[in-house]
Amino acid sequence: MGQPITTNPVLIAAINMTVVFCVLYGLSLMVRLITMIDPTQKKKVTITEAPEELKQVSVVAEQETSDEEDYDEMIILFTAAIAAYGHSGAKIVAIRPVGGSTWTQAARMEGANLRNGMF
């Protein structure tokens, strides 16, 4: 009774991997079951065909807005926000999206805070 059934390492590895994958498959089944009976999950809404009048209204609304109007509104909003923050004499030179990862943005903010703290 104290001796192992096999000493073949390949067979032991195969048995261990089989047990691990069976447990993982069982856990995935449990997760699927929980998501099926989850009461907090939003219910799926079936989309019906919209009447022809609504389609025409949405097409007209999409044509009325243009990129230039949106850009002008953005500039007005940014200028108002900067003025509300207390920099009424500031001149906006350029507006461009900040790209990159969160870490890059955090480093930029930290650098700006350090520069503001020096003066």
N, CA, C and O atoms as a MOPAC input file, in Angstrom:
PM7 MOZYME 1SCF
protein

 N      0.79500 1    -1.18700 1     0.00000 1
 C      0.00000 1     0.00000 1     0.00000 1
 C      0.84400 1     1.26100 1     0.00000 1
 O      0.37100 1     2.28600 1    -0.49200 1
 N      2.01200 1     1.25200 1     0.49800 1
 C      2.84300 1     2.41800 1     0.56700 1
 C      3.55100 1     2.73300 1    -0.73900 1
 O      4.12600 1     3.81400 1    -0.86900 1
 N      3.53100 1     1.82900 1    -1.71100 1
 C      4.22800 1     2.04000 1    -2.95900 1
 C      3.30500 1     2.70900 1    -3.98200 1
 O      2.10500 1     2.43600 1    -4.01100 1
 N      3.87600 1     3.59700 1    -4.83100 1
 C      3.03900 1     4.23300 1    -5.85200 1
 C      2.60100 1     3.21700 1    -6.90000 1
 O      3.23500 1     2.18000 1    -7.09600 1
 N      1.48000 1     3.55300 1    -7.57700 1
 C      0.95500 1     2.65500 1    -8.59900 1
 C      1.88100 1     2.63500 1    -9.80700 1
 O      2.10100 1     1.58500 1   -10.41100 1
 N      2.42400 1     3.80500 1   -10.15700 1
 C      3.33500 1     3.87700 1   -11.29700 1
 C      4.47000 1     4.84100 1   -10.97800 1
 O      4.32700 1     5.75300 1   -10.16400 1
 N      5.55700 1     4.62600 1   -11.61500 1
 C      6.69300 1     5.53500 1   -11.46300 1
 C      7.01000 1     6.23200 1   -12.78100 1
 O      7.99700 1     6.96200 1   -12.87400 1
 N      6.19000 1     6.01600 1   -13.79100 1
 C      6.39200 1     6.63000 1   -15.09600 1
 C      6.00800 1     8.12100 1   -15.01100 1
 O      4.84200 1     8.44300 1   -14.78500 1
 N      6.98000 1     9.02700 1   -15.19100 1
 C      6.66500 1    10.45200 1   -15.03400 1
 C      5.71500 1    10.99600 1   -16.09900 1
 O      4.96400 1    11.93300 1   -15.82900 1
 N      5.73600 1    10.42700 1   -17.29600 1
 C      4.84300 1    10.89000 1   -18.35600 1
 C      3.40000 1    10.55400 1   -18.01000 1
 O      2.50400 1    11.37000 1   -18.22500 1
 N      3.16900 1     9.36200 1   -17.47600 1
 C      1.83100 1     8.95200 1   -17.08700 1
 C      1.32900 1     9.79400 1   -15.91300 1
 O      0.15600 1    10.16700 1   -15.88000 1
 N      2.18600 1    10.09300 1   -14.96800 1
 C      1.81000 1    10.93500 1   -13.82900 1
 C      1.44000 1    12.33700 1   -14.31500 1
 O      0.45100 1    12.91000 1   -13.85900 1
 N      2.22900 1    12.88800 1   -15.23600 1
 C      1.94000 1    14.21100 1   -15.77900 1
 C      0.61700 1    14.21000 1   -16.53200 1
 O     -0.15800 1    15.15900 1   -16.41400 1
 N      0.34700 1    13.16000 1   -17.30500 1
 C     -0.90800 1    13.06700 1   -18.05800 1
 C     -2.10100 1    12.98800 1   -17.11400 1
 O     -3.12500 1    13.62400 1   -17.36200 1
 N     -1.98600 1    12.22100 1   -16.04100 1
 C     -3.07100 1    12.11200 1   -15.05700 1
 C     -3.29800 1    13.46200 1   -14.37500 1
 O     -4.44300 1    13.88100 1   -14.21000 1
 N     -2.23400 1    14.13800 1   -13.98300 1
 C     -2.36300 1    15.44200 1   -13.32100 1
 C     -3.00500 1    16.48100 1   -14.25000 1
 O     -3.86200 1    17.25700 1   -13.82900 1
 N     -2.57700 1    16.48300 1   -15.51900 1
 C     -3.15400 1    17.44100 1   -16.46500 1
 C     -4.62700 1    17.14200 1   -16.71100 1
 O     -5.43200 1    18.06400 1   -16.84100 1
 N     -4.98500 1    15.86600 1   -16.77500 1
 C     -6.38100 1    15.48900 1   -16.96300 1
 C     -7.23400 1    15.97900 1   -15.79100 1
 O     -8.32500 1    16.51200 1   -15.99200 1
 N     -6.73900 1    15.79900 1   -14.58500 1
 C     -7.47800 1    16.24700 1   -13.40500 1
 C     -7.63300 1    17.76600 1   -13.42500 1
 O     -8.71800 1    18.27300 1   -13.13900 1
 N     -6.57700 1    18.49600 1   -13.75600 1
 C     -6.63500 1    19.95900 1   -13.77400 1
 C     -7.64300 1    20.44500 1   -14.80800 1
 O     -8.45300 1    21.32500 1   -14.52000 1
 N     -7.59500 1    19.87200 1   -16.01900 1
 C     -8.51500 1    20.32100 1   -17.05500 1
 C     -9.95700 1    19.93400 1   -16.74200 1
 O    -10.87600 1    20.66900 1   -17.10400 1
 N    -10.17300 1    18.82600 1   -16.09300 1
 C    -11.53200 1    18.45500 1   -15.68500 1
 C    -12.07200 1    19.44500 1   -14.65200 1
 O    -13.23800 1    19.83500 1   -14.71400 1
 N    -11.23600 1    19.84300 1   -13.71600 1
 C    -11.65700 1    20.83100 1   -12.71000 1
 C    -11.93600 1    22.17500 1   -13.37800 1
 O    -12.92600 1    22.82800 1   -13.04900 1
 N    -11.08500 1    22.59800 1   -14.30700 1
 C    -11.31100 1    23.86400 1   -15.00800 1
 C    -12.59900 1    23.82200 1   -15.83900 1
 O    -13.32900 1    24.81100 1   -15.88800 1
 N    -12.88200 1    22.70400 1   -16.48200 1
 C    -14.11100 1    22.57800 1   -17.24700 1
 C    -15.32300 1    22.63600 1   -16.31800 1
 O    -16.33100 1    23.26100 1   -16.64500 1
 N    -15.22200 1    21.98400 1   -15.16400 1
 C    -16.30800 1    22.04900 1   -14.17900 1
 C    -16.54200 1    23.47100 1   -13.69400 1
 O    -17.68900 1    23.88600 1   -13.53000 1
 N    -15.46100 1    24.22800 1   -13.46100 1
 C    -15.60400 1    25.62400 1   -13.04100 1
 C    -16.23900 1    26.47000 1   -14.13800 1
 O    -17.06000 1    27.34200 1   -13.85300 1
 N    -15.86300 1    26.21700 1   -15.39500 1
 C    -16.46500 1    26.98900 1   -16.48300 1
 C    -17.95100 1    26.68700 1   -16.60800 1
 O    -18.73400 1    27.58600 1   -16.91500 1
 N    -18.36000 1    25.43100 1   -16.37500 1
 C    -19.78000 1    25.09900 1   -16.38200 1
 C    -20.51700 1    25.81900 1   -15.25500 1
 O    -21.64300 1    26.28000 1   -15.44100 1
 N    -19.88200 1    25.91400 1   -14.08800 1
 C    -20.50300 1    26.61900 1   -12.96500 1
 C    -20.67200 1    28.10500 1   -13.27500 1
 O    -21.70100 1    28.69400 1   -12.94300 1
 N    -19.67300 1    28.70800 1   -13.90700 1
 C    -19.75900 1    30.12200 1   -14.26400 1
 C    -20.87700 1    30.34500 1   -15.27200 1
 O    -21.63200 1    31.31000 1   -15.15400 1
 N    -20.99200 1    29.46000 1   -16.26700 1
 C    -22.07200 1    29.57400 1   -17.25100 1
 C    -23.43400 1    29.44600 1   -16.58500 1
 O    -24.36300 1    30.18000 1   -16.92100 1
 N    -23.55700 1    28.51900 1   -15.64500 1
 C    -24.81900 1    28.33300 1   -14.93300 1
 C    -25.16700 1    29.56900 1   -14.11700 1
 O    -26.32400 1    29.98800 1   -14.08200 1
 N    -24.18100 1    30.14800 1   -13.47100 1
 C    -24.42700 1    31.34200 1   -12.66300 1
 C    -24.84500 1    32.50900 1   -13.54400 1
 O    -25.73400 1    33.27300 1   -13.16700 1
 N    -24.21900 1    32.66600 1   -14.71800 1
 C    -24.60700 1    33.77100 1   -15.60000 1
 C    -25.99300 1    33.55500 1   -16.18700 1
 O    -26.67200 1    34.52700 1   -16.52000 1
 N    -26.43300 1    32.30500 1   -16.32300 1
 C    -27.77400 1    32.04100 1   -16.83500 1
 C    -28.85100 1    32.37600 1   -15.81100 1
 O    -29.93400 1    32.82900 1   -16.18300 1
 N    -28.57200 1    32.16200 1   -14.53100 1
 C    -29.58700 1    32.39300 1   -13.50700 1
 C    -29.35000 1    33.67900 1   -12.73100 1
 O    -30.01000 1    33.91400 1   -11.71800 1
 N    -28.42600 1    34.51100 1   -13.18200 1
 C    -28.09400 1    35.75400 1   -12.49600 1
 C    -29.27000 1    36.73000 1   -12.55800 1
 O    -29.67000 1    37.13200 1   -13.65000 1
 N    -29.83500 1    37.12100 1   -11.40500 1
 C    -30.98100 1    38.04500 1   -11.43400 1
 C    -30.57800 1    39.48900 1   -11.72700 1
 O    -31.43500 1    40.28500 1   -12.10900 1
 N    -29.31700 1    39.85100 1   -11.56300 1
 C    -28.89200 1    41.22900 1   -11.79100 1
 C    -28.52800 1    41.48900 1   -13.24800 1
 O    -28.28000 1    42.63500 1   -13.62600 1
 N    -28.49200 1    40.46300 1   -14.05700 1
 C    -28.11500 1    40.62400 1   -15.45800 1
 C    -29.25700 1    41.31200 1   -16.20300 1
 O    -30.43000 1    41.02000 1   -15.96700 1
 N    -28.90300 1    42.22200 1   -17.09800 1
 C    -29.91200 1    42.91900 1   -17.88200 1
 C    -30.55100 1    41.95300 1   -18.87200 1
 O    -29.88800 1    41.09700 1   -19.45900 1
 N    -31.82300 1    42.11500 1   -19.03300 1
 C    -32.55800 1    41.26200 1   -19.96200 1
 C    -32.30800 1    41.72000 1   -21.39400 1
 O    -32.15100 1    42.91400 1   -21.65100 1
 N    -32.27200 1    40.78500 1   -22.30700 1
 C    -32.07500 1    41.11000 1   -23.71200 1
 C    -33.37500 1    41.67000 1   -24.27900 1
 O    -34.45400 1    41.12300 1   -24.05400 1
 N    -33.25400 1    42.75700 1   -25.00900 1
 C    -34.40500 1    43.39400 1   -25.61800 1
 C    -34.38200 1    43.07700 1   -27.10100 1
 O    -33.36700 1    43.25300 1   -27.77500 1
 N    -35.50100 1    42.61200 1   -27.59100 1
 C    -35.57100 1    42.33100 1   -29.01700 1
 C    -35.87200 1    43.62900 1   -29.75100 1
 O    -36.73000 1    44.41100 1   -29.34200 1
 N    -35.15900 1    43.83600 1   -30.82600 1
 C    -35.30900 1    45.05000 1   -31.60600 1
 C    -36.30500 1    44.77100 1   -32.72400 1
 O    -36.11600 1    43.86000 1   -33.53000 1
 N    -37.35500 1    45.56100 1   -32.76000 1
 C    -38.33400 1    45.41800 1   -33.82500 1
 C    -38.03300 1    46.43900 1   -34.91100 1
 O    -37.27400 1    47.38500 1   -34.70000 1
 N    -38.61300 1    46.24100 1   -36.02600 1
 C    -38.40500 1    47.14300 1   -37.15800 1
 C    -39.09300 1    48.47400 1   -36.86800 1
 O    -40.26800 1    48.50500 1   -36.50100 1
 N    -38.36600 1    49.56000 1   -37.03200 1
 C    -38.91200 1    50.88700 1   -36.76800 1
 C    -39.81900 1    51.31000 1   -37.91100 1
 O    -39.60600 1    50.91800 1   -39.05800 1
 N    -40.83100 1    52.10900 1   -37.59800 1
 C    -41.69300 1    52.60900 1   -38.67300 1
 C    -40.89500 1    53.48300 1   -39.63500 1
 O    -39.84500 1    54.02500 1   -39.28800 1
 N    -41.42000 1    53.60600 1   -40.84800 1
 C    -40.72700 1    54.34900 1   -41.89900 1
 C    -40.56600 1    55.82500 1   -41.54900 1
 O    -39.57500 1    56.44100 1   -41.94100 1
 N    -41.51600 1    56.40000 1   -40.82400 1
 C    -41.44000 1    57.81900 1   -40.45200 1
 C    -40.24400 1    58.08500 1   -39.54000 1
 O    -39.55300 1    59.09200 1   -39.69400 1
 N    -40.00200 1    57.17500 1   -38.58500 1
 C    -38.86700 1    57.36500 1   -37.67700 1
 C    -37.54900 1    57.23600 1   -38.41600 1
 O    -36.59000 1    57.93600 1   -38.09100 1
 N    -37.48300 1    56.36500 1   -39.39300 1
 C    -36.25000 1    56.22000 1   -40.15600 1
 C    -35.93800 1    57.50900 1   -40.90800 1
 O    -34.78300 1    57.93100 1   -40.97400 1
 N    -36.97000 1    58.13400 1   -41.47500 1
 C    -36.75900 1    59.37100 1   -42.21400 1
 C    -36.32400 1    60.49000 1   -41.28600 1
 O    -35.47000 1    61.29700 1   -41.65300 1
 N    -36.89500 1    60.55600 1   -40.08700 1
 C    -36.52900 1    61.59200 1   -39.13000 1
 C    -35.08400 1    61.42300 1   -38.69800 1
 O    -34.35400 1    62.40700 1   -38.57800 1
 N    -34.65700 1    60.17600 1   -38.46000 1
 C    -33.28200 1    59.95700 1   -38.02500 1
 C    -32.29300 1    60.30600 1   -39.13200 1
 O    -31.20600 1    60.80800 1   -38.84700 1
 N    -32.64600 1    60.05200 1   -40.37200 1
 C    -31.76200 1    60.39100 1   -41.48400 1
 C    -31.61700 1    61.90000 1   -41.59200 1
 O    -30.51300 1    62.39900 1   -41.81300 1
 N    -32.71000 1    62.63400 1   -41.44000 1
 C    -32.66300 1    64.09000 1   -41.51700 1
 C    -31.83100 1    64.64400 1   -40.36600 1
 O    -31.05300 1    65.57700 1   -40.56600 1
 N    -31.98000 1    64.09100 1   -39.17000 1
 C    -31.22000 1    64.57900 1   -38.02400 1
 C    -29.73300 1    64.32900 1   -38.20900 1
 O    -28.91800 1    65.15700 1   -37.80300 1
 N    -29.36300 1    63.21100 1   -38.81000 1
 C    -27.95200 1    62.92000 1   -39.02800 1
 C    -27.34900 1    63.86700 1   -40.05700 1
 O    -26.17200 1    64.21400 1   -39.95400 1
 N    -28.11600 1    64.28400 1   -41.03100 1
 C    -27.58900 1    65.16000 1   -42.06300 1
 C    -27.40400 1    66.58000 1   -41.55800 1
 O    -26.54900 1    67.30600 1   -42.06600 1
 N    -28.19400 1    66.99700 1   -40.56000 1
 C    -28.12700 1    68.37000 1   -40.07600 1
 C    -26.84600 1    68.64800 1   -39.29800 1
 O    -26.32300 1    69.76000 1   -39.37000 1
 N    -26.33500 1    67.69100 1   -38.57200 1
 C    -25.12500 1    67.90500 1   -37.79900 1
 C    -23.91400 1    67.70800 1   -38.68900 1
 O    -23.87400 1    66.80700 1   -39.52700 1
 N    -22.93300 1    68.56600 1   -38.49200 1
 C    -21.70700 1    68.42900 1   -39.26600 1
 C    -20.51900 1    68.42200 1   -38.31300 1
 O    -20.63500 1    68.80100 1   -37.14800 1
 N    -19.39300 1    67.99100 1   -38.82400 1
 C    -18.18800 1    67.92500 1   -38.00900 1
 C    -17.72000 1    69.31300 1   -37.60100 1
 O    -17.20200 1    69.49600 1   -36.50000 1
 N    -17.90000 1    70.29300 1   -38.48300 1
 C    -17.43800 1    71.64600 1   -38.17900 1
 C    -18.24700 1    72.24900 1   -37.03500 1
 O    -17.69400 1    72.93800 1   -36.17800 1
 N    -19.55900 1    71.99100 1   -37.01900 1
 C    -20.39200 1    72.49500 1   -35.93100 1
 C    -19.99900 1    71.84700 1   -34.60800 1
 O    -19.93600 1    72.51300 1   -33.57500 1
 N    -19.73700 1    70.54800 1   -34.64800 1
 C    -19.32300 1    69.85400 1   -33.43500 1
 C    -17.99100 1    70.39600 1   -32.93500 1
 O    -17.79600 1    70.55600 1   -31.73000 1
 N    -17.08300 1    70.67500 1   -33.84800 1
 C    -15.77900 1    71.20600 1   -33.46300 1
 C    -15.92000 1    72.59100 1   -32.84300 1
 O    -15.26800 1    72.90100 1   -31.84600 1
 N    -16.77800 1    73.42800 1   -33.44000 1
 C    -17.00500 1    74.76400 1   -32.88100 1
 C    -17.61800 1    74.68000 1   -31.48900 1
 O    -17.24700 1    75.44600 1   -30.60000 1
 N    -18.55400 1    73.75400 1   -31.29300 1
 C    -19.16700 1    73.58200 1   -29.97800 1
 C    -18.13500 1    73.10900 1   -28.95500 1
 O    -18.15500 1    73.53600 1   -27.80100 1
 N    -17.23700 1    72.23000 1   -29.38700 1
 C    -16.18700 1    71.76900 1   -28.48000 1
 C    -15.29700 1    72.91600 1   -28.04700 1
 O    -14.95400 1    73.02800 1   -26.87000 1
 N    -14.92100 1    73.76300 1   -28.98100 1
 C    -14.06300 1    74.90700 1   -28.64900 1
 C    -14.77200 1    75.83000 1   -27.66600 1
 O    -14.15300 1    76.31300 1   -26.71800 1
 N    -16.05500 1    76.07900 1   -27.87800 1
 C    -16.82200 1    76.93000 1   -26.96600 1
 C    -16.87900 1    76.30800 1   -25.58000 1
 O    -16.70100 1    77.00300 1   -24.57900 1
 N    -17.12400 1    75.01000 1   -25.51500 1
 C    -17.19500 1    74.33600 1   -24.21300 1
 C    -15.85500 1    74.36600 1   -23.48900 1
 O    -15.80500 1    74.62500 1   -22.28700 1
 N    -14.77000 1    74.10300 1   -24.21000 1
 C    -13.45400 1    74.11000 1   -23.58200 1
 C    -13.07900 1    75.50500 1   -23.09900 1
 O    -12.51000 1    75.66300 1   -22.01900 1
 N    -13.39800 1    76.50800 1   -23.89600 1
 C    -13.10500 1    77.88500 1   -23.50100 1
 C    -13.88200 1    78.26100 1   -22.25600 1
 O    -13.34200 1    78.90700 1   -21.35800 1
 N    -15.15100 1    77.86200 1   -22.19200 1
 C    -15.96900 1    78.14900 1   -21.01200 1
 C    -15.43700 1    77.42200 1   -19.78400 1
 O    -15.44000 1    77.97500 1   -18.68400 1
 N    -14.98300 1    76.19300 1   -19.96400 1
 C    -14.45500 1    75.43600 1   -18.84100 1
 C    -13.16700 1    76.06300 1   -18.31600 1
 O    -12.96000 1    76.14500 1   -17.10600 1
 N    -12.30800 1    76.50200 1   -19.22500 1
 C    -11.05300 1    77.13400 1   -18.80500 1
 C    -11.33500 1    78.45500 1   -18.10600 1
 O    -10.68800 1    78.78400 1   -17.11100 1
 N    -12.29600 1    79.21500 1   -18.62100 1
 C    -12.65400 1    80.48800 1   -17.98500 1
 C    -13.27600 1    80.25400 1   -16.61500 1
 O    -13.02500 1    81.02200 1   -15.68500 1
 N    -14.07900 1    79.21400 1   -16.47600 1
 C    -14.69400 1    78.90500 1   -15.18800 1
 C    -13.65200 1    78.44300 1   -14.17500 1
 O    -13.82200 1    78.62800 1   -12.97000 1
 N    -12.58800 1    77.85000 1   -14.66500 1
 C    -11.51900 1    77.38200 1   -13.78000 1
 C    -10.69500 1    78.55000 1   -13.24700 1
 O     -9.98000 1    78.39900 1   -12.25700 1
 N    -10.78500 1    79.70200 1   -13.88400 1
 C    -10.08800 1    80.87000 1   -13.37600 1
 C     -9.02400 1    81.42100 1   -14.29100 1
 O     -8.31300 1    82.34700 1   -13.90300 1
 N     -8.88500 1    80.89800 1   -15.47300 1
 C     -7.88600 1    81.36700 1   -16.42000 1
 C     -8.58600 1    82.12200 1   -17.54800 1
 O     -8.59300 1    81.66800 1   -18.69200 1
 N     -9.16700 1    83.26100 1   -17.22800 1
 C     -9.95400 1    83.98100 1   -18.22300 1
 C     -9.06800 1    84.61400 1   -19.30500 1
 O     -9.55300 1    84.85800 1   -20.41100 1
 N     -7.80900 1    84.88300 1   -19.02700 1
 C     -6.93300 1    85.49700 1   -20.01200 1
 C     -6.19900 1    84.49000 1   -20.86300 1
 O     -5.34500 1    84.87500 1   -21.66200 1
 N     -6.50600 1    83.19900 1   -20.71900 1
 C     -5.78900 1    82.15900 1   -21.46300 1
 C     -6.23400 1    82.13000 1   -22.91200 1
 O     -7.39100 1    82.40400 1   -23.23000 1
 N     -5.29700 1    81.79400 1   -23.78600 1
 C     -5.58800 1    81.68500 1   -25.20900 1
 C     -5.42700 1    80.22300 1   -25.61100 1
 O     -4.39100 1    79.60900 1   -25.35600 1
 N     -6.45600 1    79.67600 1   -26.23700 1
 C     -6.40600 1    78.28300 1   -26.67600 1
 C     -5.62600 1    78.22900 1   -27.98000 1
 O     -5.99500 1    78.86400 1   -28.96800 1
 N     -4.54800 1    77.46400 1   -27.96700 1
 C     -3.69700 1    77.35400 1   -29.15400 1
 C     -4.11900 1    76.15300 1   -29.98600 1
 O     -4.23600 1    76.26500 1   -31.20700 1
 N     -4.35000 1    75.01000 1   -29.35500 1
 C     -4.71800 1    73.80500 1   -30.09200 1
 C     -5.53400 1    72.89900 1   -29.18800 1
 O     -5.33600 1    72.86300 1   -27.97400 1
 N     -6.44400 1    72.17700 1   -29.79400 1
 C     -7.21900 1    71.15900 1   -29.09200 1
 C     -6.98600 1    69.85600 1   -29.82700 1
 O     -7.30700 1    69.72700 1   -31.00900 1
 N     -6.42900 1    68.89900 1   -29.12300 1
 C     -6.18100 1    67.60000 1   -29.73400 1
 C     -6.39500 1    66.52400 1   -28.67800 1
 O     -6.18100 1    66.77200 1   -27.49200 1
 N     -6.81200 1    65.34500 1   -29.09100 1
 C     -7.07700 1    64.28000 1   -28.11600 1
 C     -5.78100 1    63.77500 1   -27.50000 1
 O     -4.73500 1    63.72300 1   -28.14900 1
 N     -5.88000 1    63.40800 1   -26.24500 1
 C     -4.72600 1    62.85100 1   -25.55100 1
 C     -4.75800 1    61.35300 1   -25.76800 1
 O     -5.68900 1    60.68500 1   -25.31900 1
 N     -3.77200 1    60.81900 1   -26.44100 1
 C     -3.70400 1    59.38700 1   -26.69200 1
 C     -2.75100 1    58.72700 1   -25.71600 1
 O     -2.18800 1    59.37800 1   -24.83600 1
 N     -2.58300 1    57.48000 1   -25.87800 1
 C     -1.63800 1    56.75600 1   -25.04800 1
 C     -2.33300 1    56.01000 1   -23.92700 1
 O     -3.55700 1    56.02500 1   -23.79900 1
 N     -1.53100 1    55.37200 1   -23.14000 1
 C     -2.08200 1    54.55000 1   -22.07200 1
 C     -2.34000 1    55.37100 1   -20.81800 1
 O     -1.97200 1    56.54400 1   -20.74200 1
 N     -2.95300 1    54.76600 1   -19.87300 1
 C     -3.26600 1    55.42300 1   -18.61400 1
 C     -1.99400 1    55.76700 1   -17.85900 1
 O     -1.92800 1    56.79800 1   -17.19000 1
 N     -0.98900 1    54.91600 1   -17.96100 1
 C      0.26900 1    55.17400 1   -17.26700 1
 C      0.93000 1    56.43300 1   -17.82400 1
 O      1.48700 1    57.23000 1   -17.06900 1
 N      0.86800 1    56.60900 1   -19.13200 1
 C      1.45500 1    57.79600 1   -19.74600 1
 C      0.73400 1    59.04600 1   -19.29200 1
 O      1.36900 1    60.05400 1   -18.98400 1
 N     -0.58000 1    58.99100 1   -19.24800 1
 C     -1.35900 1    60.14400 1   -18.80500 1
 C     -1.08500 1    60.45500 1   -17.33600 1
 O     -1.00100 1    61.62400 1   -16.95800 1
 N     -0.94700 1    59.42300 1   -16.50700 1
 C     -0.66000 1    59.63300 1   -15.08900 1
 C      0.71300 1    60.28400 1   -14.91400 1
 O      0.88100 1    61.15800 1   -14.06400 1
 N      1.68700 1    59.86600 1   -15.70900 1
 C      3.02000 1    60.46200 1   -15.62700 1
 C      2.99000 1    61.92400 1   -16.05500 1
 O      3.66700 1    62.76100 1   -15.45600 1
 N      2.21200 1    62.23500 1   -17.08200 1
 C      2.09200 1    63.63300 1   -17.51600 1
 C      1.45300 1    64.49200 1   -16.43300 1
 O      1.90300 1    65.60600 1   -16.16500 1
 N      0.40500 1    63.96500 1   -15.81500 1
 C     -0.26700 1    64.72100 1   -14.75400 1
 C      0.66100 1    64.94200 1   -13.55900 1
 O      0.67300 1    66.02100 1   -12.96700 1
 N      1.43300 1    63.92100 1   -13.21300 1
 C      2.37200 1    64.05300 1   -12.10500 1
 C      3.43900 1    65.09500 1   -12.42300 1
 O      3.80700 1    65.89600 1   -11.56300 1
 N      3.93400 1    65.08200 1   -13.66000 1
 C      4.92800 1    66.07300 1   -14.05500 1
 C      4.36500 1    67.48500 1   -14.02200 1
 O      5.04000 1    68.41900 1   -13.58900 1
 N      3.12500 1    67.63800 1   -14.48100 1
 C      2.50100 1    68.96100 1   -14.44900 1
 C      2.28100 1    69.43400 1   -13.01500 1
 O      2.46800 1    70.61300 1   -12.71500 1
 N      1.89000 1    68.53700 1   -12.14300 1
 C      1.68800 1    68.90600 1   -10.73200 1
 C      3.01100 1    69.28800 1   -10.06800 1
 O      3.05500 1    70.21100 1    -9.25500 1
 N      4.08000 1    68.58500 1   -10.41200 1
 C      5.38700 1    68.92200 1    -9.84000 1
 C      5.84700 1    70.29600 1   -10.32200 1
 O      6.38600 1    71.08200 1    -9.54400 1
 N      5.63200 1    70.58300 1   -11.61000 1
 C      6.01600 1    71.90300 1   -12.13900 1
 C      5.20300 1    73.01100 1   -11.49300 1
 O      5.73800 1    74.07500 1   -11.18200 1
 N      3.91800 1    72.77100 1   -11.29000 1
 C      3.08200 1    73.79500 1   -10.65800 1
 C      3.47300 1    73.99700 1    -9.19400 1
 O      3.33900 1    75.10000 1    -8.66500 1
 N      3.94600 1    72.95800 1    -8.55000 1
 C      4.35700 1    73.05400 1    -7.14900 1
 C      5.66300 1    73.80000 1    -6.97200 1
 O      5.92100 1    74.33100 1    -5.89100 1
 N      6.50500 1    73.85900 1    -8.01300 1
 C      7.78000 1    74.53100 1    -7.92100 1
 C      7.64400 1    76.04200 1    -7.92900 1
 O      8.44600 1    76.74700 1    -7.31600 1
 N      6.63900 1    76.53600 1    -8.61700 1
 C      6.51300 1    77.97200 1    -8.79100 1
 C      5.57500 1    78.53500 1    -7.81600 1
 O      5.34100 1    79.74400 1    -7.81200 1

